[in-house]
Amino acid sequence: MVAGQQSWSTQTVAGSELVPGVLLLRYRRHSGGEDQARATFVASKATKATAGATSAAVKRRRQLERGQMTRPESMAFEMSNKNKELMNDIFTNCKLKNGFGPSVQATAAATSPTKRPLSPDHPNPALPITETPSPAMNRMGWALRTLLVADSSSCLKDRKVSGKLIRKCAPGTELVDWLVNLSPIVHTRAQAAGMWQALLEEGVLAHVNKEQPFKDKCFLYRFRLDEEGGTAAAGVPQAEDLGAANEHIREALSALFQRGPDATLRMILRKPSHERTSEELELVFEELVHIAALSHLSTSIKRELSSIFVFEAHAQAGTILFNQGDEGRSWYILLKGSVDVVIHGKGTVATLKTGDDFGKLALINDAPRAATIVLKENNCHLLRVDKEHFNRILRDVEANTLRLQEHGKDVLVLERVAKQRGQHSAFKYTVMSGTPAKMLEHLLETRLGQSVGGLDPFLDDFLLTHIVFMPVVQLVDELANYFHCDAHEDAQTAEDREYIINFKKRVIQFMQKWVMAVRHAAFEEPSVCDFIEDLAAEVEADPDLNEETSIVHNVLTQMARYQEDRNQNAGQKWKLPPNGQPICLFSGNATPSKTVIRPDDDIIFRVYCADHTYCTLRFPMHTTAELIKACAADKLQLNRGPEDLVLVEVKSNGERSVFKDNDVSIPTGLSLNGRLFVSVKDHLDALTQLQEQECPTEGVDIDLEILSTKELAYHITLFEWDLFWAVHEYELLYHTFGRHHFGKITANLDVFLRRFNEVQYWIVTELVSTPSLSKRVGLVRKFIKLAAYCKEYQNLNAFFAVVMGLSNMAVSRLQQTWEKIPSKFRKIFQEFEALIDPSRNHRAYRVFVGKLQPPLIPFMPLLLKDMTFAHEGNKTSLDGLVNFEKMHMMAQTMRTIRFCRSRSLGLEPPSPKSEGEVRSYISSFRVIDNQRVLTAMSQKVEPTRKL
């Protein structure tokens, strides 16, 4: 190692725990014959582009040097300027809004604001977060209490506590038992406890001594009505009250059910850090992952924050959180409500809303507050981190970060893996960022060739996301250089030979893991196939690599299957029908089940011009928009140069979407009923939708009443499983970063996403096309049952589509129809709506799906939202290094796809009644996707009632 060129930088290394980064630890006995072993580090140099450079790097590795890492005598933390700048960037990556954003027109400060008292260090989770209960929660508390009091065997009784008589109180365990038995929507004791906590945090319910939040234990609780006394709390409820209470419970209990998880989270966040259990910390962490203000922070920092965030609630608008010039004591994130940012002499310069954060600047710079923060709404909810904990996080991050430098620049940044209760990691460090070559070197030297159980997350993350920062051709070149590192060696010692063989084995293992992780996508680049054949030849010729023969044979078998499949489906052709139907096979595959759309497959489609004349084209899927528009312009005789033309989609509502010249898989990316146009750039306004775009797409005309709902759900699930199976994880990356950046198609993902919209609008189209009220009522009942069967089959993509179709404005306004729906079906539908509720980043759905086992079809739009969240909230590159924390977040979502398909679909078929008709019907629905047209049709079948 050349001094000053490569070095490890760290604040502290615990005890004898040596850094396992890209440094190889070897032991060699002293020449004096002593048995004492000496630890020596061999710095691993990056593999260069040529075999000669690689050989030189290997020689340098063999030159052992002494290395020693000790704990500094003083543990006092002192941040270097460079690291201080790094942490400033981490904590100010989100837009600072403490009065330093763009100025807006000054307005007067809030009238007579009240200065709030200093936040308590440990808020009491047993106390309410509002001054008075909301009407909805008050009403719910009244209804529950009425049913409890009316039940002579209920748990609500007068009891003596410490010699004092407490009217109508009950233990938490018995309240939970009663609520679980009250309604089938409450499945677990934890759900019931959360619902009672929702009442407690609004003051409807309380611990008798105001000392405990709601717990499923023997603590006693009573209702606010019984605390206040009076006539409302006395006596047995009348029959009229009992009926009203039962009716209200039926209608509103699902709303309380939805509030339970949030109330539980707020209760945890008001507990002192040391009282939070590991399960509670995990629950908080899962919430923090989806807060935009924290998206740029590492996983370890989020886990730290989950133990120290404190929940605050402020009831009154106009309350001052802090004043300009005050000492900075806390950092805040808005969970609910809004605040005004006020600066002396300027007035209100900005308004911050839910998800925004403020207050970091004064903590980072140890400076006075730069602005005054005034609550703009009643009942604002915030998360708070106090200065002491904020600074401790900075210290911990720095102390647990290791940096490898070459030529004075960071090339690899590692972070110590925090030990979690009940979990064991074979690796003590995780990669945070690095150059592509150095991360690959770290993988080969420290994460392969070891007998470590389980999947290495870093290796899997790298294999799933390397195409973002290290194209396949570059990766293969690097691997080839490592594998042939002995190409220019003249003489080799036994130790040299052992080292080289071990490195070759690591490359072979890497190839095996690569093929297992990404399957057929690993073979799509010809250079990969050539390299695999090169490996096979060398393994066969080298007896020292005999142990790897089975690995190489397995990889060759996978490659042969891929090539055989490609040859069988060569010449596969698709067509995009002219009347809005989904893409379908035209020729080339006799068994279309699980057919994958490939980049070189041809597709036949139409391109229109402004006067609605068209030409029919046939191109490979990977053809660019530039080539399509040039060919279409020539056939349509537009007589304009390519630079003056654009390729445009005109949607059924008249909206226009322009394609980039380097975009690919254009026909599969069209919306329902969308049409492709070529136009002069300056004449886009002249483009209008075709008349048939406002009509339903063509499909099989069938009477839905004669079809079995379960059979319908069964065949929809089989059909959509094939579409889902064809989507490769890489397509999520292409979709998120832009397929034009990779020159890769997203055709299979496009078709699957289109199917979601097709099912959703099929529901709406069928209902607003049915003039008979009785038939519409029957259809609504059938579609609610269809959603239930899709949920049973774990086809959550179709489940969401059906429920969202029933929630569409054109359907939800059909008041006469919904009034005729039995209460049993309305209640089921309310439960379904609660499950697809998008609040708290689809928390209800995430909790539900987290309990399922494969196979299942996930709600794909949410997975794409997660990918976009990770992409837009985090830079891909930080100071010239790949931000691998971002890659990890994306790989987590991609692994979800893999998990869902980790078992084959084996549904029990229902008794077939009309299998052929059903399969034909569900493959292409009649659909209108123009919301304006759908709403007009809805108005026609059920005109708005006049008051």
N, C-alpha and C positions, 0 to 999 in steps of 0.2 A: 504494500500500500504506500502510495506516495503521500508524504505529509502535506496536509493542506488541501488535498484533492478529495478525499473521502473520509467522512467522520460521522460519528453518532453524536447527536446533541440531545441532552435531557436534563431536567432539573434534578431528578433524583431517581435512583434505581434501588429498589428495596432489597436489602441484605445481599445474599449471594445469588439472587435471581437474575441471571444474565440475560441480555436482550436476545430473543430468538429471531430477530428480523431477517435481513438478508445476510447475516454474518454466520459463517459456518464455525461451529465450536469443535475443535479437535484437541485431543490430549496426547502429549508425547512425554516420555520419561526423560529426566535430566541425563546428560552424558556422563555425569559423575557416578552413576549407578544407584542413586537414591531412589526409593520407591515412591517418592512424593510426585504426584501428577501435577502438571502445570497447564492451566487453561490458556489456550491461545486462540485468538480470533483470526480468521482468514477473510479478508474483505473480498466480497464477490463483485467483480467488475462487470459492467454491462456488456452483453455480447454484441459485437460489432457486425457490420454488414457483410464482412468477408470472413472466410474460414481462417485466414491468416491472423486477422485481428482477434478472433475468438481463441485461437491457439495461444496467442500471447497472453490473453486474459487468464486462461487456464494455468499457464506457467506462473503468472503472478500469484494466483491463488495458492499455489503450492509452497510459496515462500512464506513460511510461518513467522509471524511477528508476535511479540509479547503485547498483551493488552490487559489493562486493569481498569475496572470501574468501581468507584467507592462512593459511599454515601457522604455528602457534604457534612462537615462538622456542625455547621449551623443550619437548622431547618427553617430559618426565617425565609420567607418568600420574597424574591426580588425579581420583578419581571423585566426582561430585556426590552429595549425599544422596539425591536422587531416583533417580539411576541406580543407586546402591548398593542401594536398596530394590528396584529392578526386578531386579537380578541376584540378590539374595537370594531373591526370589520364584521366579526361574527355577530356581535350584539347590535350592530347598527345596520345590518344588511337590509332589513326591512326599512321602508321609508320613514324617516324621522318626522314626527308631526308636532313637535313641541314648539310650534310657532316659527319654525324655520322652513316650512313648506311654502308654496306659492301663496302670496298674500291675496286675500279677497277683500271685497269692500268692507270697510270697518263698520261695525254695528255697535250699538251701546251694550255695555256689559249687563248681565242679568240683574234685574231689579232686586235690591236688598238681599243679596245672597247671604246665607247663613254659613258661618265657618264650622265645619264638622269637627268633632273631637278627634284626637289622634286615634288611629286604628289600634285596637287591642292586639297584643301579640298573639293571643289564643282566643279567637271568638268562641262563644259558647254555643255548641251545636244543639243544645237543648232549648234554645230560645228561638222565637219566630224571626224571620228575615223581613217581615212586613209589619207596618204599624197596625193595620187591620186586615182581616182576611178579605180576599176578593169575593164578590157575590157568588161566583160559580163554586168556589171551595166552601163557602159558608153553607150554601144550599146542599152540597154533597155531604158535609158533616151533619147537617140536620137530618138528611134522609137516612144515613147510616145509623145515627143515634136513635131515630124513631124506630127502625127495625129492631135494634138491639133491646130497647126498652120494652117493646111490644112482645118480645120473646121471653116468656117466663123462665125458660131454662138458660137464658143467655148469661154471659160472663159479667155483665154490667151490674154491679151490686154495691151496696154500702159496705165499707170495710173500715176497720180500725187500723190506723197507722201510727205507731209510737204513742198510743193512748188517745189519739185524736180521730174522730169519726170523719171519714172522707166519703162524700155522697157519690154514688154511681161511678165507680172506677173499676178498671179491669186490668189484669196482667197482660203484658205484650204477647205472650205465647198464646193466650186464649183469644185475643183479638185477631191474631194471625190465623188460628184454626177456624174461627168463624168466617173470616173473609174468604179463605180458600174454599170453604163449603158453600159460600153464597153464590159464586158465579163460576162457570166453566172457563172463563177467559183467564182466571188466575190459576196458573199451573203449579207454581212453586211458592214456598214460604218466603223466599227472598223477594219475590214480586209483591206479595202481600205486605211485607214489612216496608218496602219502598213506597207503597200506596199510603200506608199510615204515616210514614215520614213526610210525605207530601202535604198531608193535613196538618202535621205538627209544625212544619216550618212556616205555615201561614197562621198559626195560632188557633186553629180550629180544635186541635187536640194538644194536650200537654202532659208531661210527667207531673205527678202530684206535687213534687218538691222542686220542679223546674231544674232538675240536675242531670237529666239524661235525654239524649235524642231517642227516637223510637228504636227499640231493640226487641228482637224475638226472644225475650227473656221474661223473668218474673217481675220486672219493674211495673209499677202501677201507673196507669194513664187515665185521664178523664177528659170529657169534652168541655169546650169553652162555656157552653150553655149551663153546665152543671157548676162551673166555677162561679158564674155570675149569679146563679140562683134565679128567683123570680118565677112568674107563672109559666113561662115557656119551658122551664125545666121540671115542672111538677106534674105528677099524675101519669096515667097510662094514655098513650095517644088515641085519638078518636079514629073511627074506621075511615073517615074521609082523609085524615092525615096519613094513615097507613097506606091507603091506596095511592095517594100522591107520592109518598116515599118510594113505594115499589116501582111506580112508573118512572120516577126520576132515576132510580138506580139502573133500570133497564136501558134508559137512553144515555146516561152520562157516565156510567162506571168505566167505560173504555177510555174516556178522557182522563180519569184519575189513574188508570192503568198506564197510560202513556207518560204521565208526569212522574211516576215512581222512580225510574232510573235516574232522571235528572236530580230529583230530591235526594236520592242516595248519594250521588256524586257530590252534591253541595254539602251534605252532612260530613262526608269524609274530608272534604277540603276545609272544614271548620274545626276538625280535630287537630290537636298538637301532632307534630311529625312523629314523635316516638310512639304514639298510640295507633298509628295506621298499620294495619296488617299487610302482609305481602300480597294477599289477594286484592286488598283495597288499593295498594300502590300500583298494581298491574292495571286495575280498572281506570285509575287516574291517567296512567301512561297511555292507555289506548285512546283516551279522549284528547290528550295533548298532541298525539300524532296528527290529528285532523284540524288543529288550530293554525291558521295561515301565518300568524305572527311568529310561530315557532318552527315553521317548515324548514328553515335554513339551518337549524341547530342539529347537532349529531344525536344519535339515539341515546348515547350515554348521558348527554346533558339533559335530554328530555326526562330520562329516568331520575336524574338528580332533582329536577324541578318537580317531579310528581310527589316527592316527599316534603317539599318546602312551600309549594304554592298554598296560599291562604285565600279563602273565599270571603268577599265583602259584599254586603248589600246595603244600599242607601235609598231610603224611601222618598226623600223630597227633592224635586227639581230645584235648582238654585243653590244647592249645597256646594261649598267650595272644597274640593279635594285637597288642593294645596295652592299657595300663592306664589307668584313670581318673586324670586329672591329668597324663598325658603330654602333650607337645607334639604338636599335630595335624600330621602329616606327609603323610597320604594320604587319598584318598577311595576306597572299595571298593564293588564290586558282586559279589554271590554268584552264581557260575555253577553250582556244584554243592555240595551239602551244606547244613549249617546251623550257626549260631553262637548262643551265648547272650549276652544283654546283661545285664551284672551291675553293680549300683550299690552302693557302700559302704552298709551298714546296711539294705539292702533285699533283697539277694541277686539272683537272676535275675528280671528284670522283663519280659523278652520273649525270644522265640526268632525269629531271622530265618532265612528259607529261600531257596531258589533264586529269583533274580530280584530280591531285596531289595537295597537299598544302604544304606550307613552311612558316617559319618565326615565328611560335608560341614560339619556345624555348626561344628566346631572350625576348619576352614579359612576359612569365610566370616567368622566373628567373630574370627579369630585368637585363639582361646581354648583353654584346656586341654581334653583329652578329658573328656566328660561321663560316660563309662561305660567299663567294661572289657569287651572282646570276647574270648570264649573259644570255640574251635572245639568243636562238639558231636559231630562225626563225624570218622572217618578220611577221608583223601583229599578234603579240601575244595579247590575251585577258585575263584579270585577274579580279578577284574579290578581293577587299581590305577591311580589317577592321582595323581602326587606333587604336593606343594604348589606347587612352582615352575611346573609346567605348568598347574595349576588356576588360579593367579593370572594367568598369561599369557593364558589363554582369556578371563578377565574383561576384561583390557585390550584384547585383539583385538576382542571383541564390541563394546565401547564405541567403539573407534576406527573401526570399520566401520559404525556405525549412524548414520543421519541421520533427524532428526525434523522434521516440519513442524508448527508450532503456530499455532493461532488462538485469540485471547483467552486466551493463557496455557495452553492445553490442547493435547496432542498430537492431531492429526487424521490423520497419516500417518507411518508408520515404515518406512524403507527400510534394506536391508542390502546392502553391497557383495557382488557375486557373485564368489566365489573362482575364480580361473583354474585350470582343470584341464588336465593334460597331454593334448594331442591334441584338445582341445575348444575351440571359440570361441563366445562369446556376444555377440550384437549389443547386449545391454543390460548395463550395468555394475552395475545395482542391481536388487534384487528386493524386492517388497512383503512385509513381515512382518505388518503390521496397519494398520488405518485405519478411518475411518468409511465406510459404504457409498458415500455421495455423493462423498467425496474420492477413494476408489479408482476410481470410475467416471470422475471428472474426470482423474485421472492416466492412465487408459487412453486416453481420447479425445485428450489433449493430447500424450502422449509415446510411446504404443505403437501408434498408428494413423497413417496418412498418410505412413509412411516406407517406403522400398524396402528392407525387411529380409527376407532369405531365411529360410525355415524357419518353424516354428510358434512363436509367442510363448507360453511356458508360463503366464505371468501372465494373459494374455488368455483362454487356454483354460481355466485353472483358474476364472477368474471366470465364464465362460459356463456351465460345468458345475455350479457350486455356488452361484450367486447366490441361488437360491431359498431357501437357508438363512437369509440375512441381508438380502436385498433382493427382496421379492416382485415378480412380473412386473408388476403394476399400477404399483408405485412406480418400477421401472426404466423403463417406457414413459413415465411422466410426466417423469422426469428427462431422457430422451432428447428428448422433445418440446420441453422448455424450451430445451435446447441448440440444437436445430434451428431453433427460431423465435426465436433470441436477437435478431434484427433487427426484431422485430415493431413496436417502439415507437421505431425510429430515424427521425428526421426528415431529417437530412442525413448523407451518408456520403462520406468521402474514398476515394480509390482504394485506399489502404492498408487502411482499414476494410472495404471491400467484399471485398478479397482475403482478409482474415482470416476474415470471416464465411463466405465460400464454402468456404474450407478446412475450417472447422469443420463445415459441413453435409456435406461429403464424408466426414469422419471418422464422422459418425453413420450415413451410408449404408453405409460399410464395416463398421461395427460390426454393423448389422443383417444384412449378408451373412454375417459370421463367426458370428453367433448362430444363424442358420438352418442353416449348415453343421455347427455343433457339436452341436445338439440336435434337428435335423430337425423332425418333425411336432409335437413338444412346444411349439415356439415359437409355433404358430398356435392352440393350444387356448384361449388367453385372447382374447376378442373385441377387447379394446383393442389388442392387437398387430396384428390384421388391419386395424383402422381406421387405425392409425398408418402401416402399410405403404402403404395406399391414399393417405393424405395425402402421404407421401414421393413416391409415383409421380406424383401430380398436380403437385407443386411442381417435380420434376425435369423434367417435360414442359413446364412453363411458363417455366422459367428456363434460358436458353441457356448460362449459365456452368456449368451442371451436366450438360451434354451427355455428358461423359466417363463419368458415372455411370449413363447410361441402360441399358447392358447389365447392370450389377449389379442395378438395380432390376427389370429385366425377368426376370432369373433368379430373384429372390426371389418375384416375382409368379407365376412358373410353378410354383415349389414350393408356394406357398400354394394355387393352383388345383388342383394334384394332391391336396393334402391334403383340400380341400373336396369334390372329386369322390369321393375314397375314402370320406369320411364319409357322403356322400349315398347311395353304393352300399350301404353297410353299415348304414344307418339302420334301426332296428327289429330289430337283431340280438338274438336271444334265446338264453340258455344255460340248462342245467339241471344240477342236482346230483343225480344218481340216488340213490334211497333206499337202495341196498344197498352203498354204499361205493365205487362206481366213480368215476373221475375226472370232473371237470366236462367237459361236451361241448356242442356246438352243438345247439340245439333247432330253430332256424329262422333264416333271414335271410342265409345265405351259401351259395351253391351250390358254391364252391371253398374249403373250409375250410383249405387249406394256408396257413401263415403268417398265420393270423387273429389279430388283436390284440383283446384284451378291452378295451372302452372304458368310461369311467365311467358313461355313460348307457345302456349295454346292460342289458337286463333279465335276471334270473336267477330260475329257479323252484327252490324248495327247501322242505324240511320243517322245522318247529320242534316239538319234543316238550315235554310237561310231565312231572311226576314219575310219573304213573300210566301213562306211555308212550303216551297218546293224542297225536295230532298234528294239525297243520293245515298246509296247503300254501300258501305265499306266493309272490308274484311282485313283485319290487322292482328298481329300478336298482342297479347295482353300488355306486354311491356312497352308498347309503342308510345312515344311521347305525344303530348298535345300539339306540339309544333308540327310534327309530321302529319298528324290527322287533319289539322286545319289547312295545311298546304294542299293535301290531296283533295279534301272536300271543296276547297276554293277552286281548284282546277276543274273538278267535275261539274261544279255548279256555275262555272264560268264567271267568277266574280272579278277577274282581271285586276286584282290588287296584290301587291307584294306581301309576303308573310309578315313583314314588320308592321304592316297596317291592319292586320287581322288578329282576332282573338277567338278562342274556343270558349263557348258559354253554355251553361245549363240554364234553361228557363223552366222554373218550377210551375206547378199547377196554379199557384196563387199569383203568378206574374213576376215573382222575385227572380233576379238574375245573379248567377255566380260564375265568375271568370276563372278559368283554369290557367295555371302557370305553364309556360312553354315546356318546361322540363318535367311536368307531372306525367304520371303513368297510370295504367289501369283505369282509364277515364270512364268507359261505359259502365263498369260495375259500381262506380262511385255516384251514379245518379240517384236522386231521391225517387220516392214513389211518384209515378206519373210525370217524372221530369223528362225533358227532351233536350237533345244536344243540338246547338246552333253554332254556325260559324258566321262572324259578323265583322264589319269594319269597326275599328275602335271607337270612332266618333259617332256611330249610329246605333249604339246599344239601346237607346230609348225607343228605337223603332221595333224592337223585338217584342212580340206578344205571344202568349201561350196559344196552343192549338185548341180548337173547339172541343175536341175529344178529351183534353186534359181535365176538364171540369166534370166529365162523366166517369162512372166507375171503370176501373181497369177490367179487362176481360177475364172471366173465370167461369167455373162450372156453376150453372144455375140449378139449385137444389133446395128442397124444402127442409129447413133445419129441424123442424119439429119431428121428422121421421128418423133422425139420426140419434143414436145412443150418445149421451154426453160423455160417458166414460170412454167409449170407443173413439170419440172425437179427440179427447185429451190424450189417449194412448198413441194414436197415429200422429198427432201434432208433436208429441214428445219424440217419437222415433225419427220423424222428419227433421226436427231441429237438432237432435243429437248428431245426425250425420253432418249438418251444417257446422255445428260447433266443433266436431272432431276434425274437420278440415282446416280450422284456423290454427296457424302456427303462432307460438308465443312471440316470435320476431315481428309478426305483423302489428303487434301492439306498439313496439318501438317505432316501426315505420310510420304508423298512424300518428304517434305523438310528436316525433321530431320532424315529420314531413317526408313522405315517400320519395319526393324528388331529391332529397339529400342522399338517399341510398341508391336511387334508380331501381327500387324494388316495388313489386305490386302488393296491394293489400286486398286483392279481389275476394278472397275467402272471408275476411273480416267484413268487407263491404256487404257481401250477400247476407251474412248473419245479422248485421245491424239492420239491413233493409227488412229482414223478416220480422224483427221486433216492431217496426213501424207498420208493417203490413197487418200483423195481428191486431195491433192497437186500433188502427183505423177501420179494420174489418168489423170490429165490434160496433163502432159508431155508425158505420155505413148501414149495417143490417138493421139497427134500431130505428134510425131516422128514415129508412126506406119502407118501414112497416106502418101503414096507415091505421090498422086495426089496433085499438087499445088493448084488447084481450090478448092478441098475439104479441104485442110489445111486452106486456107483463110476463108472458110465458118465456119470451126471449131473455129478459133480464134474469129471471130465475135460472134459466138454462146456462147463461154466461157466468152467474155466480157459482153454480155447481161446476162449470168448466174450470174456473179459477181454483176451486177446491181440489179437483182431480189433478190439475197441473202441479199444485203445491204438494199433493200426495206423491206424485211421480218425481218430485224434486226438479221439475222444469221451472225454475224461478224466473227465467227470461220470459216465458209465455205467461206465467202467473202475473208478473208486473204488467205485461202488455194488456192482458184482459182487464185487470183492475183499473189501469190507467184509462183504458177505453171507456169503461163504465163511469169513470170520474170526469170524462171529457165534458166541457161546458155544454155541448149540444145534447148530451144525454142527461147530465145532472139537472138541467132545467125542465125536464119532462115530469113536472110535478104530479100530473094525473096518473102517470105510469107508476111512479114511486109510491104514491099513496095506496096503490093496489097491491104492492109487494108485501107478503106476510112479514110480521115483525121478526120471525125467526131468520128469514133471509136478509132482512135489513141489518140485523145484529151481526150476522156472519160477514156481510160486506163491510160493516164498520171495523171489524177486527182486521179484515184484509187491508183496508185503508190505513189502519194504524201500523200495519207491518211495512207498507211501502212509504210511510211518512218520511219525507226527506230531511226533517229537522235533525240537528246534531249530526250532520253528515250521515244520514240514513242509519242512525244508531240501532233502531229496532230491527232492521233487516240484518245488519252485521251481527247482532247478538244471535238472531235466529239461525243464520247460515253457519255461524261458527260452531253450532252443535250438530251439524249434519255430517254424514259420512258419504263418500263418493259411491256411485256416480251421481253427479248432479250437473244441471245446466245453470250457470250463474247469470245474474243480471249484468250483462256485458257493458251497458252504458256506464254503470258505476265503476267498473274496473278501468275503463278508459278515463273516467273523471279522476281516479286515483293516480293514473299515469300522468295526466296533465297537471295535477296538483304538484306532484313530485318534480316535474320538468320545469314548470313556470316559477315555482317557489325556490328553486335551487340552481345555482350556476353549474354548468357542466365542467367548467375549468376554473380553478382557483390558483392564482399566481403561477400559471403555466403548468399546473398539475391537474390530473383528472380528479374531479370530486367524486371519490368512490362511494361516499355516503349516499349520494344521489343514485348511483348505480344500484346500491343495495335496496333502496326504497322501491325502485322500479322492478328489480328482480323479485321482490316479495310479491308484487302483484302478478308477475308472470308465473311464479310458482303456484299461485291460486289456480290458474288454468290447468297446470299439470296435475294438481291435486284432484280437481274435479273430474279429470279423465283417467285417474289412476286405477279405476276398475271399469270393466266393460258393462254396458247397459244390458240388464237382463230382466225386463218387465214381464209380469204375468199378463198375457193377452186376455182381454175381456171376451165374452162370448160374441163371436163375430155375427153381425146381422147384415151388414152391407159393406164389407171390407173394401171392395174395389171402388165403390162410389166414394167412400170416405177418403181413401188415399188420393183419389183424383181431385176431390174437392179441396182438401187442406193444402195441396201443393200450390194452388194459385187462387187466392180469394178475390172477390169483387170488392174493390176499395176506392173510396174517394178520400183524398188527403188534403183537400182545400177546406180549411176551417170555415171560411165565409160561406161556402156552399153548404156544408154540413149544418151550420147554424140556421141558414135559411130553410133547409129541409125540416129541421127540428121545429122551427116556428110554424111551418105549414101543417105538420101532423098534430101539433099541440100549440095553438096560438096563445100568446101571453094573456093571462086573465086580467080583466079590467077591474080595478078596485072600485 
